[in-house]
Amino acid sequence: MQRCVDNVIAVTKESVKTVTYESLNNVVRLINGVSAILLAILPGKASILEGIHGWELRPTFCGPRLPRWMENGVSSFNQFIHELSVDSDTSSSVDYSSQEEDSDDDIHPGSPFSQSSRLSRRSSFTNRNRSWIRWLRCILSWLLFPLKLLLGIPLYFFTSSSRRASKASTKSGNLLSSNTNSPRRSQTLKDHIVQRATDRRRGVVEDLHLAIEIFIESIFDAVHKVAHCVLSPTDTFRRLLRWLSHNSNVHTDIPADCVGTRVSTAVLSDNDPTPAETTTFNNSLNTDARTCRDVITELGYPYEAIRVVTADGYILVLERIPRHNARKVVYLQHGILDSSMGWVSNGIVGSPAFAAFDQGYDVFLGNLRGLVSREHVDKNISSRQYWRYSINEHGTQDIPAMIEKIHEIKVSELKSGQHDLEEGSSSEQPYKLCTICHSLGGAAILMYVITRRIEEKPHRLSRMILLSPAGFHHDSTFVFTMVEYLFLLVAPVLAPFLPAFYIPTRFFRMLLNKLARDFHNLPAVGGLVQTLMSYVVGGDSSNWVGVLGSPHYNMNDMPGVAFRVALHLAQMKHSKKFSMFNYGSAAANTEEYGSPEPLDLGEYYGFIDIPVDLVAGRKDKVIRPSMVRKHYKLMKDGGVEASYNEFEYAHLDFTFSHREELLAYVMSRLLLVGPSSKQIYGQKPLKLKGKDVQARKS
């Protein structure tokens, strides 16, 4: 009777699981199908799923493909990076021959061109086959479901009876086998740690599958125990007495080295004594929380993190790929809703930070204020106080603090290695500092240079490379124009209640990161979301969905946008000027700037005394090429040594996409600055207007 009840419960459990899984899969397929239909209806977006190479529905941390001319070049790296290069959507590890790797290491020296590129090329050929196999599998599962259900019932009865017959013999050897397989357990733990360092997050649909399985297992396990207690009361009473009698000796029976350990056996594989990995629902909620440090160190590069405190108390993290004795230094500054992760997101081959380091540069990665974690010297700072800043603070507080910290570090390191620096003049700079900035970072660095020149302070830069810099925005799409007027209209009402635009809770940040994973697993849904987001930003074709899945958008922390930063951008668009923040009244502006109007930075481009390289994207709908050309025209009119170039890119392609042509151009501009000569702090005299003289005196 007991065996019959066990079989009925087991069959019922499997039937419930199957019906639930198929129902959930059908709902997901329906959503994906409706998304594909909507995507086909939208104008000009029907071909977005046809393997476009301009963007992918995934983060690009798995490593880009090597250029064709590099396929037979040096491509050796260590075993650890080889394992990390497996695509995030594959659950099994990639087998490789150690003998072949040894032979490659003997021929080629180790370098950061890893096996990940080779594996990425291999996985790209199988992605299309995998998608066809997935669709065929779904169709066959629907057709064969009745047959599988009919054959599964007698098969389950047979396997359950045979399993119970062999249960006694396997139970005695279980504990011994668990001890003998401890190396395998340690290797499994090591693999688990390795997988945590890579993109192994689950989407919402995968979490639903896991939660449903855990729920069904727990319910039927309780039902099975209750049925066993009801049908075998004597056995239940005997076990209860045995448990009560041995309860007092439980601490003496367990060895000291086994306290806290747990050996779990698999339900469907009792013949295999290897302990199975226990999965809990809480462990499945983790998102991809890799940091910039994780990405850099996993790829074999050195890393340093430097704590920088601004004059107004904000704590910034200046990250570094160090070359301590290098006289060539490059400072990379991200844009809005971004972080230093953008400069390393394309792996070894396609990231500007790694390319600059390979060219002999000491690389510094700046991070502006504006994280959900709200790092400040005042631990009790409120949200309203923390987010009370505009682009002014980026250009006059954040960047000066980080560049002065770079100067302090480089002078100290070079002085310890060169004795002649001690005898040199204090006005000499023993290194060359170039900067690469994107979007809002470009506007902030321009503000920094101009304000430092007005204040007659050294800016320490030798060259600026600005990728689609912000500052001028009046030539934009209809969507941005409507947002501008609406935002300026409601800003006085929203300002007291909305300090910033960010996701405040861990749950919704986790949900966003997991949804980005679902957008990758469901191509039609991801394509629809990508299309709708591109409409919101004026038709820009950047990889918006892939960026949402980047590690710096995780449940622990996430960049946000201060309300004043958004208002500052709207003010610049409305005034058609690259100006500092307007505080709303002549009295407030006079107190801040010494004049009733904010400082128009475009009028002072002539103060820029270093070469500037401007780069625009023809497909960029966020900052159009005409606006970048406005920077260029004003610089040329002011006598600045400036250059201008355009590429067939969208706004995020400058950082989040693997663009060989852009990378080669940026590196060529960096190499125009010699590494050995010394920069003099002294600068040409400035001709200030009356209001600026008044501002300096005040």
C-alpha positions as CSV (number, residue, x, y, z in Angstrom):
1,M,0.0,0.0,0.0
2,Q,2.8,2.4,0.9
3,R,4.6,1.7,-2.4
4,C,1.4,2.3,-4.3
5,V,0.8,5.6,-2.6
6,D,4.4,6.6,-3.2
7,N,4.0,5.9,-6.9
8,V,0.7,7.8,-7.2
9,I,2.3,10.8,-5.4
10,A,5.4,10.7,-7.7
11,V,3.3,10.4,-10.9
12,T,1.1,13.2,-9.7
13,K,4.1,15.4,-8.9
14,E,5.7,14.9,-12.3
15,S,2.4,15.5,-14.0
16,V,1.9,18.8,-12.2
17,K,5.5,19.8,-13.0
18,T,5.0,19.0,-16.7
19,V,1.7,20.9,-17.0
20,T,3.0,23.9,-15.1
21,Y,6.3,24.1,-17.1
22,E,4.5,23.7,-20.4
23,S,1.9,26.3,-19.4
24,L,4.6,28.8,-18.5
25,N,6.6,28.0,-21.6
26,N,3.4,28.6,-23.7
27,V,2.9,31.9,-22.1
28,V,6.5,33.0,-22.8
29,R,6.2,31.8,-26.4
30,L,3.0,33.7,-26.8
31,I,4.6,36.9,-25.5
32,N,7.6,36.4,-27.7
33,G,5.3,35.7,-30.7
34,V,3.2,38.8,-30.1
35,S,6.4,40.9,-29.8
36,A,7.6,39.5,-33.1
37,I,4.3,40.6,-34.7
38,L,4.5,44.0,-33.2
39,L,8.1,44.3,-34.3
40,A,7.1,43.5,-37.9
41,I,4.4,46.1,-37.8
42,L,6.6,48.9,-36.6
43,P,8.0,50.9,-39.5
44,G,11.5,50.1,-40.6
45,K,12.2,47.6,-37.7
46,A,11.1,44.3,-39.3
47,S,14.8,43.3,-40.0
48,I,16.1,43.9,-36.5
49,L,16.2,40.2,-35.7
50,E,18.1,39.2,-38.8
51,G,21.5,39.0,-37.3
52,I,22.5,42.6,-37.4
53,H,26.1,43.1,-36.6
54,G,25.7,46.7,-35.3
55,W,24.2,45.6,-32.0
56,E,23.4,42.4,-30.1
57,L,20.8,41.6,-27.5
58,R,23.4,40.8,-24.9
59,P,26.1,42.5,-22.9
60,T,29.4,42.3,-24.8
61,F,31.6,41.0,-21.9
62,C,32.0,37.6,-23.5
63,G,34.6,39.1,-25.8
64,P,34.4,40.3,-29.4
65,R,35.6,38.4,-32.4
66,L,39.1,39.1,-33.5
67,P,39.6,40.9,-36.8
68,R,40.2,38.6,-39.7
69,W,43.8,39.8,-40.0
70,M,44.5,38.7,-36.5
71,E,43.0,35.2,-36.7
72,N,46.4,33.6,-37.3
73,G,48.3,36.0,-35.0
74,V,49.4,35.7,-31.4
75,S,46.4,34.3,-29.5
76,S,47.6,32.6,-26.3
77,F,46.5,33.0,-22.7
78,N,46.2,31.1,-19.5
79,Q,43.7,28.3,-18.6
80,F,41.8,30.5,-16.2
81,I,40.9,33.1,-18.8
82,H,40.1,30.2,-21.2
83,E,37.5,28.9,-18.8
84,L,36.1,32.4,-18.2
85,S,35.6,33.0,-21.9
86,V,32.7,30.6,-22.2
87,D,29.5,32.3,-23.4
88,S,27.2,33.2,-20.5
89,D,24.2,31.4,-22.0
90,T,25.9,28.0,-22.1
91,S,25.6,25.8,-19.0
92,S,28.4,23.3,-19.7
93,S,32.1,24.1,-19.7
94,V,34.2,24.0,-22.8
95,D,36.5,21.1,-23.2
96,Y,39.9,21.8,-24.6
97,S,43.2,19.9,-25.1
98,S,45.9,20.8,-22.7
99,Q,48.5,19.4,-25.0
100,E,47.5,21.9,-27.7
101,E,47.6,24.8,-25.2
102,D,51.0,23.8,-24.1
103,S,52.3,23.7,-27.6
104,D,50.8,27.2,-28.2
105,D,52.5,28.5,-25.1
106,D,55.8,27.2,-26.3
107,I,55.5,29.0,-29.6
108,H,53.8,32.3,-28.6
109,P,54.5,34.4,-25.5
110,G,51.6,35.1,-23.1
111,S,49.6,38.2,-23.9
112,P,46.2,39.6,-23.2
113,F,44.8,38.3,-26.5
114,S,43.1,35.3,-24.9
115,Q,41.3,32.2,-26.0
116,S,38.1,34.1,-25.4
117,S,38.1,35.5,-28.9
118,R,38.6,32.1,-30.5
119,L,35.7,30.7,-28.4
120,S,33.5,33.7,-29.3
121,R,34.1,33.0,-33.0
122,R,33.3,29.3,-32.4
123,S,30.1,30.1,-30.4
124,S,28.9,32.6,-33.0
125,F,28.8,29.9,-35.6
126,T,26.6,27.7,-33.4
127,N,24.2,30.4,-32.2
128,R,22.0,30.1,-35.3
129,N,22.0,26.3,-35.1
130,R,21.1,26.5,-31.4
131,S,18.1,28.8,-32.1
132,W,16.8,26.4,-34.8
133,I,17.3,23.4,-32.4
134,R,15.4,25.3,-29.7
135,W,12.4,25.9,-31.9
136,L,12.4,22.3,-33.2
137,R,12.6,21.1,-29.6
138,C,9.6,23.2,-28.6
139,I,7.5,21.9,-31.6
140,L,8.4,18.3,-30.9
141,S,7.7,18.6,-27.2
142,W,4.1,19.8,-28.1
143,L,3.6,16.9,-30.5
144,L,5.1,14.2,-28.3
145,F,3.6,15.4,-25.0
146,P,0.7,12.9,-24.8
147,L,3.0,10.0,-25.8
148,K,5.6,11.1,-23.2
149,L,2.9,11.2,-20.5
150,L,1.5,7.7,-21.3
151,L,5.0,6.1,-21.4
152,G,6.2,8.0,-18.4
153,I,3.7,6.5,-16.0
154,P,4.8,2.8,-16.3
155,L,8.4,3.8,-16.7
156,Y,8.2,5.7,-13.5
157,F,6.7,2.7,-11.7
158,F,9.5,0.5,-12.9
159,T,12.3,2.9,-12.0
160,S,10.8,3.6,-8.6
161,S,10.6,-0.1,-7.7
162,S,14.1,-0.8,-8.9
163,R,15.4,2.2,-7.0
164,R,13.8,1.1,-3.7
165,A,15.3,-2.4,-4.2
166,S,18.8,-1.0,-4.5
167,K,18.4,1.7,-1.9
168,A,19.8,-0.4,1.0
169,S,23.0,-1.2,-0.8
170,T,23.7,2.4,-1.8
171,K,22.9,4.0,1.5
172,S,25.8,2.3,3.3
173,G,28.4,3.5,0.8
174,N,27.1,7.0,0.6
175,L,29.0,8.6,3.4
176,L,32.3,6.9,2.4
177,S,31.9,8.0,-1.2
178,S,31.3,11.6,-0.1
179,N,34.6,11.6,1.6
180,T,36.5,10.0,-1.2
181,N,35.0,12.5,-3.6
182,S,36.1,15.5,-1.7
183,P,38.5,16.6,-4.4
184,R,35.5,16.7,-6.8
185,R,33.6,18.8,-4.3
186,S,36.5,21.2,-4.0
187,Q,36.7,21.5,-7.7
188,T,32.9,22.1,-7.9
189,L,33.3,24.9,-5.4
190,K,36.1,26.4,-7.4
191,D,34.0,26.2,-10.5
192,H,31.2,27.9,-8.6
193,I,33.5,30.8,-7.6
194,V,34.7,31.1,-11.2
195,Q,31.1,31.2,-12.5
196,R,30.2,34.0,-10.0
197,A,32.9,36.1,-11.5
198,T,31.2,35.8,-14.9
199,D,27.8,36.6,-16.2
200,R,25.7,33.7,-14.8
201,R,22.6,35.5,-13.8
202,R,19.1,34.1,-14.4
203,G,16.2,36.0,-16.0
204,V,12.8,36.4,-14.6
205,V,11.4,33.4,-16.6
206,E,14.2,31.2,-15.4
207,D,13.6,32.3,-11.8
208,L,9.9,31.4,-12.2
209,H,10.9,27.9,-13.4
210,L,13.1,27.5,-10.4
211,A,10.6,28.8,-7.9
212,I,7.8,26.6,-9.3
213,E,10.1,23.5,-9.0
214,I,11.0,24.3,-5.4
215,F,7.4,25.0,-4.5
216,I,6.1,21.8,-6.1
217,E,8.9,19.7,-4.5
218,S,8.2,21.1,-1.1
219,I,4.4,20.6,-1.3
220,F,4.7,17.0,-2.5
221,D,7.5,16.2,0.0
222,A,5.1,17.3,2.8
223,V,2.3,15.2,1.3
224,H,4.6,12.2,1.0
225,K,5.6,12.5,4.6
226,V,2.0,12.9,5.8
227,A,0.9,9.9,3.8
228,H,3.8,7.8,5.2
229,C,2.9,8.7,8.7
230,V,-0.8,7.9,8.2
231,L,-0.2,4.5,6.5
232,S,2.7,3.4,8.8
233,P,1.8,4.6,12.4
234,T,4.0,2.0,14.1
235,D,7.1,2.9,12.0
236,T,6.4,6.6,12.7
237,F,6.1,6.0,16.4
238,R,9.3,3.9,16.4
239,R,11.2,6.7,14.5
240,L,9.9,9.3,17.0
241,L,11.2,7.2,20.0
242,R,14.6,6.7,18.3
243,W,14.9,10.4,17.6
244,L,14.0,11.3,21.2
245,S,16.5,8.8,22.6
246,H,19.4,10.0,20.4
247,N,18.6,13.7,20.6
248,S,20.8,14.2,23.8
249,N,23.8,12.5,22.2
250,V,23.7,14.3,18.8
251,H,26.7,16.5,19.7
252,T,28.9,13.6,20.7
253,D,28.1,11.5,17.7
254,I,29.2,14.0,15.1
255,P,32.9,14.5,14.6
256,A,34.3,17.9,15.1
257,D,35.5,18.3,11.5
258,C,32.1,17.6,10.2
259,V,30.2,20.2,12.1
260,G,28.4,22.6,9.7
261,T,28.7,20.3,6.7
262,R,25.8,19.0,4.7
263,V,25.8,16.0,2.4
264,S,22.8,15.9,0.1
265,T,21.9,13.0,-2.1
266,A,20.1,13.3,-5.5
267,V,16.6,12.1,-5.8
268,L,16.7,10.6,-9.3
269,S,20.3,9.3,-9.1
270,D,20.7,7.2,-6.0
271,N,23.0,4.9,-7.9
272,D,25.5,7.8,-8.0
273,P,26.9,8.4,-4.6
274,T,28.3,11.9,-5.5
275,P,26.6,14.6,-3.4
276,A,24.4,16.9,-5.5
277,E,24.6,20.6,-5.3
278,T,21.8,22.1,-3.2
279,T,20.1,25.0,-4.9
280,T,18.0,27.5,-2.9
281,F,15.6,30.1,-4.1
282,N,17.6,32.9,-2.3
283,N,20.8,32.0,-4.1
284,S,19.1,32.3,-7.5
285,L,18.2,35.9,-7.0
286,N,21.8,37.2,-7.5
287,T,22.4,39.4,-10.5
288,D,25.5,40.1,-12.5
289,A,27.3,42.3,-10.0
290,R,30.8,42.3,-11.4
291,T,32.8,45.5,-10.9
292,C,35.3,47.2,-13.2
293,R,37.9,45.6,-11.0
294,D,36.6,42.1,-11.7
295,V,36.6,42.6,-15.5
296,I,40.2,44.0,-15.5
297,T,41.7,41.4,-13.2
298,E,40.0,38.5,-14.9
299,L,41.6,39.5,-18.2
300,G,45.0,39.5,-16.6
301,Y,45.7,43.2,-16.2
302,P,46.9,45.0,-13.1
303,Y,44.4,47.1,-11.1
304,E,44.4,49.8,-8.5
305,A,41.5,51.6,-6.8
306,I,42.1,55.2,-5.5
307,R,39.8,56.9,-3.1
308,V,39.2,60.6,-4.0
309,V,37.4,63.1,-1.9
310,T,36.1,66.3,-3.5
311,A,36.1,69.7,-1.9
312,D,32.4,69.4,-1.1
313,G,32.7,66.0,0.5
314,Y,31.8,63.5,-2.2
315,I,33.8,60.2,-2.3
316,L,34.8,59.1,-5.8
317,V,36.6,56.0,-7.0
318,L,39.4,56.6,-9.4
319,E,40.4,53.3,-10.9
320,R,43.7,52.5,-12.6
321,I,45.4,50.1,-14.8
322,P,48.9,51.0,-13.6
323,R,52.2,51.5,-15.4
324,H,54.1,53.2,-12.5
325,N,57.1,54.4,-14.5
326,A,55.2,55.5,-17.6
327,R,55.4,59.2,-18.6
328,K,52.4,58.8,-20.8
329,V,49.1,59.0,-18.9
330,V,45.5,58.8,-20.2
331,Y,42.4,59.7,-18.2
332,L,39.1,58.3,-19.4
333,Q,35.8,59.9,-18.3
334,H,32.4,58.3,-18.9
335,G,29.1,60.0,-19.7
336,I,25.6,60.2,-18.2
337,L,24.2,57.0,-16.6
338,D,27.5,55.3,-17.1
339,S,30.6,54.4,-15.2
340,S,34.2,53.3,-15.8
341,M,32.8,49.9,-16.8
342,G,32.1,51.4,-20.3
343,W,35.8,51.7,-21.1
344,V,36.5,48.0,-20.5
345,S,33.2,46.4,-21.5
346,N,34.4,45.0,-24.8
347,G,37.2,42.9,-23.4
348,I,40.8,42.9,-24.5
349,V,40.4,43.6,-28.2
350,G,37.8,46.3,-28.3
351,S,38.2,48.4,-25.2
352,P,40.0,51.8,-25.2
353,A,41.4,51.3,-21.7
354,F,43.2,48.0,-22.6
355,A,44.3,49.4,-25.9
356,A,45.9,52.4,-24.2
357,F,47.6,50.2,-21.6
358,D,49.0,48.0,-24.4
359,Q,50.4,51.1,-26.0
360,G,52.4,51.9,-22.9
361,Y,50.0,54.3,-21.1
362,D,49.3,54.6,-17.5
363,V,45.5,54.4,-17.6
364,F,43.1,56.1,-15.1
365,L,39.3,55.6,-15.2
366,G,37.3,58.3,-13.6
367,N,33.9,57.9,-12.0
368,L,31.7,60.9,-11.5
369,R,29.4,61.4,-8.5
370,G,25.9,60.0,-8.9
371,L,25.6,56.4,-7.6
372,V,22.7,54.9,-5.7
373,S,25.1,54.1,-2.9
374,R,25.6,57.8,-2.2
375,E,29.2,57.7,-1.0
376,H,29.9,60.9,1.0
377,V,32.0,61.9,3.9
378,D,28.8,62.6,5.7
379,K,27.4,59.1,6.3
380,N,24.0,60.5,7.3
381,I,23.6,62.7,4.2
382,S,20.0,62.7,2.9
383,S,19.0,61.8,-0.6
384,R,17.9,65.4,-1.3
385,Q,21.3,66.8,-0.1
386,Y,23.3,64.2,-2.0
387,W,21.7,64.8,-5.4
388,R,21.8,68.6,-5.1
389,Y,24.3,69.1,-7.9
390,S,24.4,70.0,-11.6
391,I,27.0,69.6,-14.4
392,N,28.9,72.5,-12.7
393,E,30.0,70.2,-9.9
394,H,31.1,67.5,-12.4
395,G,33.4,70.1,-14.1
396,T,34.5,72.1,-11.1
397,Q,34.6,69.5,-8.3
398,D,34.8,65.9,-9.5
399,I,37.3,66.2,-12.4
400,P,39.7,68.7,-10.6
401,A,39.8,66.3,-7.6
402,M,40.6,63.3,-9.8
403,I,43.2,65.0,-12.0
404,E,45.0,66.5,-9.0
405,K,45.1,63.0,-7.4
406,I,46.6,61.7,-10.7
407,H,49.2,64.5,-10.6
408,E,50.1,63.7,-7.0
409,I,50.5,60.0,-7.7
410,K,52.5,60.5,-10.9
411,V,54.9,63.1,-9.5
412,S,55.5,60.9,-6.4
413,E,56.1,57.7,-8.5
414,L,58.4,59.4,-11.1
415,K,60.3,61.3,-8.4
416,S,61.1,58.1,-6.6
417,G,62.4,56.6,-9.8
418,Q,64.2,59.7,-11.2
419,H,66.6,61.7,-9.1
420,D,66.7,64.6,-11.6
421,L,63.1,65.4,-10.7
422,E,64.1,66.5,-7.2
423,E,66.4,69.2,-8.7
424,G,63.9,70.4,-11.3
425,S,61.6,73.3,-11.0
426,S,58.2,72.8,-9.3
427,S,56.5,74.3,-12.4
428,E,57.5,71.4,-14.5
429,Q,55.2,68.4,-15.1
430,P,57.2,65.2,-15.7
431,Y,54.5,63.4,-17.6
432,K,52.0,64.0,-20.4
433,L,48.3,63.6,-19.5
434,C,45.7,63.1,-22.2
435,T,42.0,62.6,-21.7
436,I,39.3,60.6,-23.6
437,C,35.8,61.7,-22.7
438,H,32.4,60.6,-23.9
439,S,29.1,62.6,-24.0
440,L,28.5,64.4,-20.6
441,G,32.2,63.7,-19.7
442,G,33.2,65.8,-22.7
443,A,31.1,68.8,-21.5
444,A,32.5,68.4,-18.0
445,I,36.2,68.3,-19.1
446,L,35.6,71.4,-21.3
447,M,34.1,73.2,-18.3
448,Y,37.1,72.1,-16.2
449,V,39.7,73.4,-18.6
450,I,38.0,76.8,-19.2
451,T,37.3,77.5,-15.5
452,R,40.8,76.5,-14.5
453,R,42.2,78.9,-17.1
454,I,39.9,81.7,-15.9
455,E,41.1,81.0,-12.4
456,E,44.7,80.9,-13.7
457,K,45.2,77.4,-12.3
458,P,47.0,74.6,-14.2
459,H,44.7,72.0,-15.8
460,R,47.7,69.6,-16.4
461,L,46.2,68.2,-19.6
462,S,48.2,67.8,-22.9
463,R,45.4,66.7,-25.2
464,M,41.6,66.2,-25.2
465,I,39.8,63.5,-27.3
466,L,36.1,64.2,-27.1
467,L,33.7,61.5,-28.3
468,S,30.3,63.0,-29.1
469,P,30.6,65.6,-26.4
470,A,27.6,67.2,-24.8
471,G,27.1,71.0,-24.5
472,F,25.1,72.0,-27.5
473,H,21.7,70.3,-28.0
474,H,19.3,72.6,-29.8
475,D,19.5,70.6,-33.0
476,S,17.7,67.5,-31.9
477,T,14.7,65.3,-32.6
478,F,11.1,66.2,-32.0
479,V,11.0,63.8,-29.0
480,F,13.8,65.7,-27.2
481,T,12.2,69.0,-28.0
482,M,8.9,67.9,-26.5
483,V,10.7,66.6,-23.4
484,E,12.6,69.8,-23.0
485,Y,9.5,72.0,-23.0
486,L,7.6,69.6,-20.7
487,F,10.5,69.3,-18.3
488,L,11.1,73.1,-18.1
489,L,7.4,73.6,-17.5
490,V,7.0,71.1,-14.6
491,A,10.5,71.5,-13.1
492,P,9.5,74.1,-10.5
493,V,6.8,71.7,-9.3
494,L,8.9,68.5,-9.4
495,A,12.2,69.9,-7.9
496,P,11.1,69.8,-4.2
497,F,9.8,66.2,-4.5
498,L,12.2,64.5,-7.1
499,P,15.9,65.0,-6.2
500,A,17.1,62.5,-8.9
501,F,16.1,59.9,-11.5
502,Y,17.2,56.5,-10.2
503,I,15.9,53.2,-8.9
504,P,16.0,53.4,-5.1
505,T,15.2,49.8,-4.1
506,R,17.3,46.6,-4.5
507,F,14.3,44.6,-5.7
508,F,13.5,46.8,-8.7
509,R,17.2,47.1,-9.6
510,M,17.4,43.3,-9.5
511,L,14.3,43.1,-11.6
512,L,15.8,45.4,-14.3
513,N,18.9,43.4,-14.5
514,K,17.0,40.1,-14.8
515,L,14.7,41.5,-17.4
516,A,17.7,42.4,-19.5
517,R,18.6,38.8,-19.4
518,D,15.1,37.8,-20.5
519,F,15.4,40.2,-23.4
520,H,18.5,38.3,-24.5
521,N,16.8,34.9,-24.1
522,L,13.6,36.1,-26.0
523,P,14.9,37.8,-29.2
524,A,11.5,39.2,-30.3
525,V,10.8,40.8,-26.9
526,G,14.3,42.2,-26.7
527,G,14.0,43.6,-30.2
528,L,10.7,45.2,-29.3
529,V,12.1,46.8,-26.2
530,Q,15.2,47.9,-28.2
531,T,12.9,49.5,-30.8
532,L,10.8,51.3,-28.2
533,M,13.8,52.6,-26.4
534,S,15.3,53.9,-29.6
535,Y,12.1,55.8,-30.3
536,V,12.2,57.4,-26.8
537,V,15.8,58.7,-27.5
538,G,14.9,60.0,-30.9
539,G,15.6,57.0,-33.0
540,D,19.2,56.3,-31.9
541,S,20.2,52.7,-32.8
542,S,22.6,52.1,-29.9
543,N,22.6,48.8,-28.0
544,W,20.3,50.1,-25.2
545,V,19.1,46.6,-24.2
546,G,22.6,45.3,-24.0
547,V,23.7,48.2,-21.8
548,L,20.8,47.5,-19.4
549,G,22.4,44.1,-18.8
550,S,25.8,45.5,-18.0
551,P,27.2,44.7,-14.5
552,H,27.0,48.3,-13.3
553,Y,23.3,48.1,-13.5
554,N,22.9,45.6,-10.7
555,M,20.9,45.2,-7.5
556,N,23.7,46.5,-5.3
557,D,24.5,49.8,-7.0
558,M,23.5,51.8,-10.1
559,P,24.3,55.2,-11.6
560,G,21.5,57.8,-11.5
561,V,20.8,61.3,-12.9
562,A,20.4,64.2,-10.5
563,F,17.4,66.4,-11.2
564,R,19.6,69.4,-11.6
565,V,21.8,67.6,-14.2
566,A,18.7,66.9,-16.3
567,L,17.5,70.5,-15.8
568,H,21.0,71.8,-16.8
569,L,20.8,69.9,-20.0
570,A,17.3,71.2,-20.7
571,Q,18.6,74.8,-20.0
572,M,21.4,74.4,-22.5
573,K,19.1,73.1,-25.2
574,H,16.6,75.9,-24.6
575,S,19.2,78.7,-24.6
576,K,21.2,77.1,-27.5
577,K,24.3,77.8,-25.5
578,F,26.9,75.8,-23.7
579,S,26.5,77.6,-20.4
580,M,26.8,76.9,-16.7
581,F,23.8,76.1,-14.5
582,N,21.2,78.8,-14.3
583,Y,20.0,79.1,-10.7
584,G,16.7,80.7,-11.7
585,S,17.2,84.3,-10.6
586,A,19.6,87.2,-11.3
587,A,20.4,87.4,-7.6
588,A,21.4,83.8,-7.3
589,N,23.4,83.9,-10.5
590,T,25.2,87.1,-9.3
591,E,26.1,85.4,-6.0
592,E,27.5,82.4,-7.8
593,Y,29.1,83.9,-11.0
594,G,29.3,87.6,-10.3
595,S,26.9,88.3,-13.1
596,P,23.1,88.0,-13.6
597,E,23.6,85.4,-16.3
598,P,25.5,82.1,-16.0
599,L,28.9,81.9,-17.7
600,D,28.6,81.1,-21.4
601,L,31.5,78.6,-21.9
602,G,31.3,78.7,-25.7
603,E,32.5,82.3,-25.6
604,Y,35.7,81.3,-23.9
605,Y,36.8,78.5,-26.1
606,G,39.8,80.6,-27.0
607,F,41.2,80.0,-23.6
608,I,41.8,76.3,-24.5
609,D,45.5,76.0,-24.9
610,I,45.9,72.3,-25.9
611,P,44.9,70.3,-29.0
612,V,41.3,69.0,-29.1
613,D,40.1,66.1,-31.2
614,L,36.3,66.0,-31.7
615,V,34.5,62.9,-32.9
616,A,30.9,62.6,-34.0
617,G,28.6,59.8,-35.0
618,R,26.5,60.0,-38.1
619,K,23.9,57.7,-36.6
620,D,24.0,59.5,-33.3
621,K,20.5,60.9,-32.6
622,V,21.3,61.9,-29.0
623,I,24.0,64.4,-29.9
624,R,23.9,65.0,-33.6
625,P,27.0,65.7,-35.7
626,S,25.9,69.3,-36.2
627,M,26.2,69.9,-32.5
628,V,29.7,68.5,-32.4
629,R,30.6,70.7,-35.4
630,K,29.4,73.7,-33.4
631,H,32.1,72.9,-30.8
632,Y,34.6,72.6,-33.6
633,K,33.6,75.9,-35.3
634,L,33.8,77.9,-32.0
635,M,37.2,76.3,-31.2
636,K,38.6,77.2,-34.7
637,D,37.2,80.7,-34.3
638,G,39.0,81.0,-31.0
639,G,42.3,79.8,-32.4
640,V,42.3,76.4,-30.8
641,E,44.2,73.5,-32.4
642,A,41.2,71.3,-33.1
643,S,40.3,68.4,-35.4
644,Y,37.0,66.9,-36.4
645,N,36.1,63.5,-37.6
646,E,32.9,61.5,-38.1
647,F,32.1,57.8,-38.0
648,E,29.1,55.7,-38.9
649,Y,28.2,55.2,-35.2
650,A,25.3,55.7,-32.8
651,H,25.7,57.4,-29.4
652,L,26.7,54.4,-27.3
653,D,28.8,52.8,-30.0
654,F,31.7,55.0,-28.9
655,T,32.1,53.0,-25.7
656,F,29.9,49.9,-25.7
657,S,30.6,48.5,-29.2
658,H,33.7,47.0,-30.6
659,R,34.7,49.5,-33.3
660,E,38.2,48.9,-34.7
661,E,38.2,52.0,-36.9
662,L,37.4,54.3,-33.9
663,L,39.9,52.6,-31.6
664,A,42.7,53.0,-34.2
665,Y,41.8,56.6,-34.6
666,V,41.8,57.4,-30.9
667,M,45.1,55.6,-30.4
668,S,46.6,57.5,-33.3
669,R,45.6,60.8,-31.7
670,L,47.1,59.7,-28.3
671,L,50.4,58.9,-30.0
672,L,50.7,62.5,-31.3
673,V,51.7,63.5,-27.8
674,G,55.3,62.7,-27.0
675,P,56.0,60.9,-23.7
676,S,59.4,62.4,-22.8
677,S,59.1,66.1,-22.9
678,K,58.1,68.1,-19.8
679,Q,55.0,70.3,-19.7
680,I,55.3,73.8,-18.2
681,Y,52.4,75.0,-16.0
682,G,52.8,78.6,-17.2
683,Q,50.1,79.6,-19.6
684,K,49.4,82.4,-22.0
685,P,47.7,85.5,-20.5
686,L,44.0,85.6,-20.5
687,K,41.8,88.5,-21.7
688,L,38.7,88.4,-19.5
689,K,35.6,90.3,-19.9
690,G,34.4,92.7,-17.3
691,K,32.0,90.4,-15.6
692,D,34.7,87.7,-15.4
693,V,37.1,90.1,-13.7
694,Q,34.4,90.9,-11.2
695,A,33.8,87.2,-10.7
696,R,37.6,86.6,-10.1
697,K,37.8,89.4,-7.6
698,S,34.7,88.2,-5.7
